[in-house]
Amino acid sequence: MFSAIVIVSLLGILMGTALGFAARFLAVDGNPLQAEIEELLPGSQCGQCGYPGCGPAAEAVANGEAAVTMCPPGGKALAEALAQKLGVSIDLSDVEDKAPRVAYVHEHLCVGCTKCFKRCPTDAIVGGPKQIHAVFMDACTGCEKCYDVCPTECIEMRPLQATLQTWYWPMPAKAA
């Protein structure tokens, strides 16, 4: 019994040391620009930009494969910050700033087709086949993927209601 404890402990120490050396000497350095861009992105992993999350989107922007205006939730402020970080000029006429919105299911119209929660990237929609669905407002990113596939048009995108957790002080108007 005692020998088994000693052997497992020694194996743990040996493997931990080997993993420590491997992490230090075999580590692959990533692109620091990609990490900085990923810090600027909202981190909602909504996929509205066409990439499966903010990490691949940051990689595409860092490599020049995606425009700095590709993130709808970020709006004009994010596009300007990315352009400044990359040193490029941009045209913000196509970029629109949307207020944060969340999905709402009108229960009297819902038939339980399950198309909406199969498309939701954050699993904010709950329900089952032939059952009424509901939305967790805290998990909804407002990506509108559920809104686009609903056959009965029972999903509505509503502005995010201000609560103590979501309220923020509005920016003052710029003096003319």
C-alpha positions as CSV (number, residue, x, y, z in Angstrom):
1,M,0.0,0.0,0.0
2,F,2.8,2.4,1.0
3,S,4.8,1.6,-2.1
4,A,1.8,2.3,-4.4
5,I,1.4,5.8,-2.8
6,V,5.1,6.5,-3.2
7,I,5.1,5.4,-6.9
8,V,2.0,7.5,-7.8
9,S,3.5,10.5,-6.0
10,L,6.8,10.1,-7.8
11,L,5.0,9.7,-11.2
12,G,3.0,12.9,-10.5
13,I,6.1,14.9,-9.6
14,L,8.0,13.5,-12.7
15,M,5.1,14.2,-15.1
16,G,4.4,17.6,-13.6
17,T,8.1,18.5,-14.1
18,A,8.1,17.2,-17.7
19,L,5.0,19.2,-18.5
20,G,6.5,22.3,-17.0
21,F,9.6,22.0,-19.1
22,A,7.5,21.3,-22.2
23,A,5.4,24.3,-21.6
24,R,8.4,26.5,-21.2
25,F,10.7,25.3,-24.0
26,L,8.2,24.0,-26.6
27,A,5.7,26.8,-26.4
28,V,4.7,28.4,-29.7
29,D,4.4,32.2,-29.5
30,G,1.2,33.6,-31.0
31,N,0.6,36.8,-32.9
32,P,0.6,39.6,-30.3
33,L,-1.5,41.8,-32.7
34,Q,-4.2,39.0,-32.8
35,A,-4.3,39.0,-29.0
36,E,-4.7,42.8,-28.9
37,I,-7.5,42.7,-31.5
38,E,-9.3,39.9,-29.6
39,E,-9.2,42.1,-26.5
40,L,-11.0,44.9,-28.4
41,L,-13.7,42.6,-29.7
42,P,-16.9,42.2,-27.6
43,G,-16.4,38.5,-26.8
44,S,-20.0,37.6,-27.4
45,Q,-19.1,34.7,-29.8
46,C,-22.3,35.5,-31.7
47,G,-21.0,34.8,-35.2
48,Q,-22.6,37.8,-36.8
49,C,-19.3,38.6,-38.5
50,G,-19.2,35.3,-40.4
51,Y,-16.6,33.7,-38.1
52,P,-17.4,31.1,-35.4
53,G,-16.2,33.4,-32.6
54,C,-14.1,36.4,-31.7
55,G,-10.8,34.5,-31.7
56,P,-11.0,33.4,-35.4
57,A,-12.4,36.9,-36.3
58,A,-9.4,38.5,-34.6
59,E,-7.1,36.2,-36.5
60,A,-8.7,37.2,-39.8
61,V,-8.5,40.9,-39.0
62,A,-4.8,40.6,-38.0
63,N,-4.0,38.7,-41.2
64,G,-5.9,41.3,-43.3
65,E,-8.5,38.7,-44.4
66,A,-11.4,40.6,-42.9
67,A,-12.4,44.3,-42.8
68,V,-12.3,46.2,-39.5
69,T,-16.0,46.9,-39.9
70,M,-17.0,43.2,-39.8
71,C,-18.3,43.2,-36.2
72,P,-22.0,44.4,-36.0
73,P,-22.2,44.4,-32.2
74,G,-19.1,46.5,-31.9
75,G,-20.5,49.2,-34.1
76,K,-18.6,52.4,-35.1
77,A,-16.5,52.6,-31.9
78,L,-15.0,49.2,-32.4
79,A,-14.4,49.8,-36.1
80,E,-12.6,53.1,-35.3
81,A,-10.5,51.4,-32.6
82,L,-9.5,48.5,-34.9
83,A,-8.6,51.0,-37.7
84,Q,-6.5,53.0,-35.3
85,K,-4.7,49.8,-34.0
86,L,-4.0,48.6,-37.6
87,G,-3.2,52.1,-39.0
88,V,-5.8,51.9,-41.8
89,S,-8.4,54.3,-43.0
90,I,-12.1,53.3,-43.0
91,D,-15.4,54.4,-44.4
92,L,-18.0,54.3,-41.6
93,S,-21.0,55.2,-43.8
94,D,-22.1,51.5,-44.0
95,V,-21.6,50.8,-40.3
96,E,-24.6,51.4,-38.1
97,D,-24.8,51.6,-34.3
98,K,-27.6,49.5,-33.0
99,A,-28.8,49.6,-29.5
100,P,-28.4,46.3,-27.7
101,R,-31.4,44.0,-28.3
102,V,-32.5,40.7,-27.1
103,A,-34.9,38.1,-28.5
104,Y,-38.4,37.7,-27.1
105,V,-40.8,34.8,-27.9
106,H,-44.5,35.5,-28.2
107,E,-45.8,32.4,-26.6
108,H,-49.2,32.4,-28.2
109,L,-47.6,32.2,-31.7
110,C,-44.9,29.6,-30.9
111,V,-45.5,26.2,-32.3
112,G,-42.4,24.6,-30.9
113,C,-40.6,23.9,-34.2
114,T,-37.1,24.0,-32.5
115,K,-35.5,25.9,-35.4
116,C,-34.7,28.9,-33.2
117,F,-32.8,27.1,-30.4
118,K,-30.8,25.0,-32.9
119,R,-29.4,28.2,-34.4
120,C,-28.8,30.1,-31.1
121,P,-25.0,30.2,-30.5
122,T,-25.3,30.9,-26.8
123,D,-28.1,28.4,-25.9
124,A,-30.2,31.3,-24.7
125,I,-33.4,29.7,-26.0
126,V,-35.0,26.9,-24.0
127,G,-37.8,24.6,-24.9
128,G,-38.5,21.3,-26.6
129,P,-40.2,19.9,-29.7
130,K,-43.8,20.9,-29.8
131,Q,-43.4,23.0,-26.6
132,I,-43.4,26.7,-26.1
133,H,-39.9,28.3,-26.1
134,A,-38.5,31.0,-23.9
135,V,-35.4,33.2,-23.9
136,F,-32.9,33.7,-21.1
137,M,-32.3,37.5,-21.5
138,D,-28.9,37.3,-19.7
139,A,-27.6,34.8,-22.3
140,C,-29.0,36.4,-25.4
141,T,-26.4,38.3,-27.5
142,G,-29.0,39.8,-29.9
143,C,-27.4,38.1,-33.0
144,E,-30.9,37.7,-34.6
145,K,-30.1,34.2,-35.9
146,C,-33.3,32.9,-34.2
147,Y,-35.3,35.8,-35.6
148,D,-34.3,34.9,-39.2
149,V,-35.3,31.2,-39.1
150,C,-38.6,31.5,-37.2
151,P,-41.4,30.3,-39.5
152,T,-44.3,31.7,-37.4
153,E,-42.6,35.1,-36.8
154,C,-43.1,34.7,-33.1
155,I,-39.7,36.1,-32.2
156,E,-39.3,39.8,-31.7
157,M,-36.0,41.6,-31.2
158,R,-36.6,44.1,-28.3
159,P,-34.3,46.8,-26.9
160,L,-32.5,45.7,-23.8
161,Q,-34.3,46.9,-20.8
162,A,-32.2,48.9,-18.4
163,T,-31.7,47.3,-15.0
164,L,-29.2,48.0,-12.3
165,Q,-26.8,45.6,-13.9
166,T,-27.2,46.9,-17.5
167,W,-27.6,50.6,-17.0
168,Y,-24.8,52.9,-18.0
169,W,-24.3,56.6,-17.9
170,P,-24.9,58.0,-21.4
171,M,-22.1,59.8,-23.1
172,P,-22.5,63.5,-23.1
173,A,-23.4,65.1,-26.5
174,K,-20.4,66.6,-28.3
175,A,-20.4,70.4,-28.4
176,A,-20.8,71.8,-31.8
